[in-house]
Amino acid sequence: MKRLRGFSLLEVLVAFMFLALVGTALYRVFSSALQNVAAAEEYTRALLIAESRLAALGFEKGLAAGNESGEVEGDKYRWTVAIRPYAAPEGAASVGPSAAPLPVLGAKLVDAEVTVSWPGPRDSTRQIVLNTLRLAPGD
């Protein structure tokens, strides 16, 4: 009698189960990677918006204390610029920048903060904040 060569039904089922598990794991890995790429792109856009707003300080408007806000790309990204007189942190040495006008330059330091926020997953809000000090004309 001649013996047939081939795979049994059990071997085929085990192979398909193994392929299904590996396929599911690969799908999850690639799905997670795509979500991370999308999040990185959103953070990059927000950073570009914040850097753009910082670069525009003093050109579009003066550096007077106050707040300004706006939106970019429809309503997706909201930005806020807050300008306030610089105050040295408590306990800082008396030598260095202060809120008082710099007598030699006739100028003062202002603290500028740009916040960009946008909607995140599951009704959360993501944001990025950049701070800088700028030299403004004295009063």
Secondary structure as the mmCIF struct_conf table of DSSP 4:
data_model
#
loop_
_struct_conf.conf_type_id
_struct_conf.id
_struct_conf.beg_label_comp_id
_struct_conf.beg_label_asym_id
_struct_conf.beg_label_seq_id
_struct_conf.end_label_comp_id
_struct_conf.end_label_asym_id
_struct_conf.end_label_seq_id
HELX_LH_PP_P HELX_LH_PP_P1 LYS A 2 ARG A 5
BEND BEND1 GLY A 6 GLY A 6
HELX_RH_AL_P HELX_RH_AL_P1 LEU A 9 ALA A 56
TURN_TY1_P TURN_TY1_P1 LEU A 57 PHE A 59
BEND BEND2 GLU A 60 LYS A 61
BEND BEND3 ALA A 65 ALA A 65
STRN STRN1 GLY A 66 VAL A 72
TURN_TY1_P TURN_TY1_P2 GLU A 73 LYS A 76
STRN STRN2 TYR A 77 PRO A 85
HELX_LH_PP_P HELX_LH_PP_P2 ALA A 88 PRO A 89
TURN_TY1_P TURN_TY1_P3 GLU A 90 GLY A 91
BEND BEND4 SER A 94 GLY A 96
BEND BEND5 ALA A 99 ALA A 100
STRN STRN3 LEU A 102 LEU A 102
TURN_TY1_P TURN_TY1_P4 PRO A 103 GLY A 106
STRN STRN4 ALA A 107 PRO A 119
HELX_RH_3T_P HELX_RH_3T_P1 PRO A 121 ASP A 123
STRN STRN5 THR A 125 PRO A 137
#
